[in-house]
Amino acid sequence: MLNGLNTFQIVVGGVVAAFVLLLVLGSIRNLISKRDGVIWSLVGLATLIAILQPGITTKAASALGIGRGADLVFYVAILLMFLGFWMTYMRLRHLRKEMTSLVRHIAILQAEEGVGKGKNVETSKSQNVGT
């Protein structure tokens, strides 16, 4: 064992540390936004601390009136998942609105193009079916 760490702490701590490193590099190389890089790096670092020093979660849980550190970790994980699902929902909702706006805009442009050339929209559709 490495300085009193068990096998789980070494393996999972290494995986989480690698994940945090990838987040930092991705943020530096603009593969992910700076904001997302910072947020997920902080989550990763908190996870790494909880893995390597589990007594900290127990002390924090006691300070918050929660019985065990594992319960605190579970509650925080549920909260973060809820937040992540909500953010994903809001992003999808925004994308749907953008897509609807773009489709409407394209339809208007195609209709105007057909009218401007003396064609109606139905004639244009029937000509495109064979191609």
Contact map, one row per residue, 1 for C-alpha under 8 A:
11111110000000000000000000000000000000000000000000000000000000000000000000000000000000000000000000000000000000000000000000000000000
11111100010000000000000000000000000000000000000000000000000000000000000000000000000000000000000000000000000000000000000000000000000
11111000000000000000000000000000000000000000000000000000000000000000000000000000000000000000000000000000000000000000000000000000000
11111100000000000000000000000000000000000000000000000000000000000000000000000000000000000000000000000000000000000000000000000000000
11111110110000000000000000000000000000000000000000010000000000000000000000000000000000000000000000000000000000000000000000000000000
11011111110000000000000000000000000000000000000000000000000000000000000000000000000000000000000000000000000000000000000000000000000
10001111111000000000000000000000000000000000000000000000000000000000000000000000000000000000000000000000000000000000000000000000000
00000111111110000000000000000000000000000000000000000000000000000000000000000000000000000000000000000000000000000000000000000000000
00001111111111000000000000000000000000000000000000110000000000000000000000000000000000000000000000000000000000000000000000000000000
01001111111111000000000000000000000000000000000000000000000000000000000000000000000000000000000000000000000000000000000000000000000
00000011111111100000000000000000000000000000000000000000000000000000000000000000000000000000000000000000000000000000000000000000000
00000001111111110000000000000000000000000000000000100000000000000000000000000000000000000000000000000000000000000000000000000000000
00000001111111111000000000000000000000000000000100110000000000000000000000000000000000000000000000000000000000000000000000000000000
00000000111111111100000000000000000000000000000000000000000000000000000000000000000000000000000000000000000000000000000000000000000
00000000001111111110000000000000000000000000000000000000000000000000000000000000000000000000000000000000000000000000000000000000000
00000000000111111111000000000000000000000001001100000000000000000000000000000000000000000000000000000000000000000000000000000000000
00000000000011111111100000000000000000000001100100000000000000000000000000000000000000000000000000000000000000000000000000000000000
00000000000001111111110000000000000000000000000000000000000000000000000000000000000000000000000000000000000000000000000000000000000
00000000000000111111111000000000000000000001000000000000000000000000000000000000000000000000000000000000000000000000000000000000000
00000000000000011111111100000000000000011001100000000000000000000000000000000000000000000000000000000000000000000000000000000000000
00000000000000001111111110000000000000000000000000000000000000000000000000000000000000000000000000000000000000000000000000000000000
00000000000000000111111111000000000000000000000000000000000000000000000000000000000000000000000000000000000000000000000000000000000
00000000000000000011111111100001000010011000000000000000000000000000000000000000000000000000000000000000000000000000000000000000000
00000000000000000001111111110000000011001000000000000000000000000000000000000000000000000000000000000000000000000000000000000000000
00000000000000000000111111111000000000000000000000000000000000000000000000000000000000000000000000000000000000000000000000000000000
00000000000000000000011111111111000010000000000000000000000000000000000000000000000000000000000000000000000000000000000000000000000
00000000000000000000001111111111110110000000000000000000000000000000000000000000000000000000000000000000000000000000000000000000000
00000000000000000000000111111110010000000000000000000000000000000000000000000000000000000000000000000000000000000000000000000000000
00000000000000000000000011111111000000000000000000000000000000000000000000000000000000000000000000000000000000000000000000000000000
00000000000000000000000001111111110000000000000000000000000000000000000000000000000000000000000000000000000000000000000000000000000
00000000000000000000000001111111100000000000000000000000000000000000000000000000000000000000000000000000000000000000000000000000000
00000000000000000000001001101111110110000000000000000000000000000000000000000000000000000000000000000000000000000000000000000000000
00000000000000000000000000100111111110000000000000000000000000000000000000000000000000000000000000000000000000000000000000000000000
00000000000000000000000000110101111111000000000000000000000000000000000000000000000000000000000000000000000000000000000000000000000
00000000000000000000000000000000111111100000000000000000000000000000000000000000000000000000000000000000000000000000000000000000000
00000000000000000000000000100001111111110000000000000000000000000000000000000000000000000000000000000000000000000000000000000000000
00000000000000000000001101100001111111111000000000000000000000000000000000000000000000000000000000000000000000000000000000000000000
00000000000000000000000100000000011111111100000000000000000000000000000000000000000000000000000000000000000000000000000000000000000
00000000000000000000000000000000001111111110000000000000000000000000000000000000000000000000000000000000000000000000000000000000000
00000000000000000001001000000000000111111111000000000000000000000000000000000000000000000000000000000000000000000000000000000000000
00000000000000000001001100000000000011111111100000000000000000000000000000000000000000000000000000000000000000000000000000000000000
00000000000000000000000000000000000001111111110000000000000000000000000000000000000000000000000000000000000000000000000000000000000
00000000000000000000000000000000000000111111111000000000000000000000000000000000000000000000000000000000000000000000000000000000000
00000000000000011011000000000000000000011111111100000000000000000000000000000000000000000000000000000000000000000000000000000000000
00000000000000001001000000000000000000001111111110000000000000000000000000000000000000000000000000000000000000000000000000000000000
00000000000000000000000000000000000000000111111111000000000000000000000000000000000000000000000000000000000000000000000000000000000
00000000000000010000000000000000000000000011111111100000000000000000000000000000000000000000000000000000000000000000000000000000000
00000000000010011000000000000000000000000001111111110000000000000000000000000000000000000000000000000000000000000000000000000000000
00000000000000000000000000000000000000000000111111111100000000000000000000000000000000000000000000000000000000000000000000000000000
00000000000000000000000000000000000000000000011111111111100000000000000000000000000000000000000000000000000000000000000000000000000
00000000100110000000000000000000000000000000001111111100000000000000000000000000000000000000000000000000000000000000000000000000000
00001000100010000000000000000000000000000000000111111100000000000000000000000000000000000000000000000000000000000000000000000000000
00000000000000000000000000000000000000000000000011111111100000000000000000000000000000000000000000000000000000000000000000000000000
00000000000000000000000000000000000000000000000011111111110000000000100000000000000000000000000000000000000000000000000000000000000
00000000000000000000000000000000000000000000000001001111111000000000100000000000000000000000000000000000000000000000000000000000000
00000000000000000000000000000000000000000000000001001111111100000000100000000000000000000000000000000000000000000000000000000000000
00000000000000000000000000000000000000000000000001001111111110000001110110000000000000000000000000000000000000000000000000000000000
00000000000000000000000000000000000000000000000000000111111111000001110100000000000000000000000000000000000000000000000000000000000
00000000000000000000000000000000000000000000000000000011111111100000100000000000000000000000000000000000000000000000000000000000000
00000000000000000000000000000000000000000000000000000001111111110000100000000000000000000000000000000000000000000000000000000000000
00000000000000000000000000000000000000000000000000000000111111111111101100000000000000000000000000000000000000000000000000000000000
00000000000000000000000000000000000000000000000000000000011111111111100000000000000000000000000000000000000000000000000000000000000
00000000000000000000000000000000000000000000000000000000001111111100000000000000000000000000000000000000000000000000000000000000000
00000000000000000000000000000000000000000000000000000000000111111100000000000000000000000000000000000000000000000000000000000000000
00000000000000000000000000000000000000000000000000000000000011111110000000000000000000000000000000000000000000000000000000000000000
00000000000000000000000000000000000000000000000000000000000011111111101100000000000000000000000000000000000000000000000000000000000
00000000000000000000000000000000000000000000000000000000000011001111101000000000000000000000000000000000000000000000000000000000000
00000000000000000000000000000000000000000000000000000000110011000111111100000000000000000000000000000000000000000000000000000000000
00000000000000000000000000000000000000000000000000000111111111000111111110000000000000000000000000000000000000000000000000000000000
00000000000000000000000000000000000000000000000000000000110000000001111111000000000000000000000000000000000000000000000000000000000
00000000000000000000000000000000000000000000000000000000000010000111111111100000000000000000000000000000000000000000000000000000000
00000000000000000000000000000000000000000000000000000000110010000101111111110000000000000000000000000000000000000000000000000000000
00000000000000000000000000000000000000000000000000000000100000000000111111111000000000000000000000000000000000000000000000000000000
00000000000000000000000000000000000000000000000000000000000000000000011111111100000000000000000000000000000000000000000000000000000
00000000000000000000000000000000000000000000000000000000000000000000001111111110000000000000000000000000000000000000000000000000000
00000000000000000000000000000000000000000000000000000000000000000000000111111111000000000000000000000000000000000000000000000000000
00000000000000000000000000000000000000000000000000000000000000000000000011111111100000000000000000000000000000000000000000000000000
00000000000000000000000000000000000000000000000000000000000000000000000001111111110000000000000000000000000000000000000000000000000
00000000000000000000000000000000000000000000000000000000000000000000000000111111111000000000000000000000000000000000000000000000000
00000000000000000000000000000000000000000000000000000000000000000000000000011111111100000000000000000000000000000000000000000000000
00000000000000000000000000000000000000000000000000000000000000000000000000001111111110000000000000000000000000000000000000000000000
00000000000000000000000000000000000000000000000000000000000000000000000000000111111111000000000000000000000000000000000000000000000
00000000000000000000000000000000000000000000000000000000000000000000000000000011111111100000000000000000000000000000000000000000000
00000000000000000000000000000000000000000000000000000000000000000000000000000001111111110000000000000000000000000000000000000000000
00000000000000000000000000000000000000000000000000000000000000000000000000000000111111111000000000000000000000000000000000000000000
00000000000000000000000000000000000000000000000000000000000000000000000000000000011111111100000000000000000000000000000000000000000
00000000000000000000000000000000000000000000000000000000000000000000000000000000001111111110000000000000000000000000000000000000000
00000000000000000000000000000000000000000000000000000000000000000000000000000000000111111111000000000000000000000000000000000000000
00000000000000000000000000000000000000000000000000000000000000000000000000000000000011111111100000000000000000000000000000000000000
00000000000000000000000000000000000000000000000000000000000000000000000000000000000001111111110000000000000000000000000000000000000
00000000000000000000000000000000000000000000000000000000000000000000000000000000000000111111111000000000000000000000000000000000000
00000000000000000000000000000000000000000000000000000000000000000000000000000000000000011111111100000000000000000000000000000000000
00000000000000000000000000000000000000000000000000000000000000000000000000000000000000001111111110000000000000000000000000000000000
00000000000000000000000000000000000000000000000000000000000000000000000000000000000000000111111111000000000000000000000000000000000
00000000000000000000000000000000000000000000000000000000000000000000000000000000000000000011111111100000000000000000000000000000000
00000000000000000000000000000000000000000000000000000000000000000000000000000000000000000001111111110000000000000000000000000000000
00000000000000000000000000000000000000000000000000000000000000000000000000000000000000000000111111111000000000000000000000000000000
00000000000000000000000000000000000000000000000000000000000000000000000000000000000000000000011111111100000000000000000000000000000
00000000000000000000000000000000000000000000000000000000000000000000000000000000000000000000001111111110000000000000000000000000000
00000000000000000000000000000000000000000000000000000000000000000000000000000000000000000000000111111111000000000000000000000000000
00000000000000000000000000000000000000000000000000000000000000000000000000000000000000000000000011111111100000000000000000000000000
00000000000000000000000000000000000000000000000000000000000000000000000000000000000000000000000001111111110000000000000000000000000
00000000000000000000000000000000000000000000000000000000000000000000000000000000000000000000000000111111111000000000000000000000000
00000000000000000000000000000000000000000000000000000000000000000000000000000000000000000000000000011111111100000000000000000000000
00000000000000000000000000000000000000000000000000000000000000000000000000000000000000000000000000001111111110000000000000000000000
00000000000000000000000000000000000000000000000000000000000000000000000000000000000000000000000000000111111111000000000000000000000
00000000000000000000000000000000000000000000000000000000000000000000000000000000000000000000000000000011111111100000000000000000000
00000000000000000000000000000000000000000000000000000000000000000000000000000000000000000000000000000001111111110000000000000000000
00000000000000000000000000000000000000000000000000000000000000000000000000000000000000000000000000000000111111111000000000000000000
00000000000000000000000000000000000000000000000000000000000000000000000000000000000000000000000000000000011111111100000010000000000
00000000000000000000000000000000000000000000000000000000000000000000000000000000000000000000000000000000001111111110000110000000000
00000000000000000000000000000000000000000000000000000000000000000000000000000000000000000000000000000000000111111111000000000000000
00000000000000000000000000000000000000000000000000000000000000000000000000000000000000000000000000000000000011111111100000000000000
00000000000000000000000000000000000000000000000000000000000000000000000000000000000000000000000000000000000001111111111110010000000
00000000000000000000000000000000000000000000000000000000000000000000000000000000000000000000000000000000000000111111111110000000000
00000000000000000000000000000000000000000000000000000000000000000000000000000000000000000000000000000000000000011111111000000000000
00000000000000000000000000000000000000000000000000000000000000000000000000000000000000000000000000000000000000001111111000000000000
00000000000000000000000000000000000000000000000000000000000000000000000000000000000000000000000000000000000000000111111100000000000
00000000000000000000000000000000000000000000000000000000000000000000000000000000000000000000000000000000000000000111111110110000000
00000000000000000000000000000000000000000000000000000000000000000000000000000000000000000000000000000000000000100110011111110000000
00000000000000000000000000000000000000000000000000000000000000000000000000000000000000000000000000000000000001100110001111111000000
00000000000000000000000000000000000000000000000000000000000000000000000000000000000000000000000000000000000000000000000111111100000
00000000000000000000000000000000000000000000000000000000000000000000000000000000000000000000000000000000000000000000001111111110000
00000000000000000000000000000000000000000000000000000000000000000000000000000000000000000000000000000000000000000100001111111111000
00000000000000000000000000000000000000000000000000000000000000000000000000000000000000000000000000000000000000000000000011111111100
00000000000000000000000000000000000000000000000000000000000000000000000000000000000000000000000000000000000000000000000001111111110
00000000000000000000000000000000000000000000000000000000000000000000000000000000000000000000000000000000000000000000000000111111111
00000000000000000000000000000000000000000000000000000000000000000000000000000000000000000000000000000000000000000000000000011111111
00000000000000000000000000000000000000000000000000000000000000000000000000000000000000000000000000000000000000000000000000001111111
00000000000000000000000000000000000000000000000000000000000000000000000000000000000000000000000000000000000000000000000000000111111
00000000000000000000000000000000000000000000000000000000000000000000000000000000000000000000000000000000000000000000000000000011111
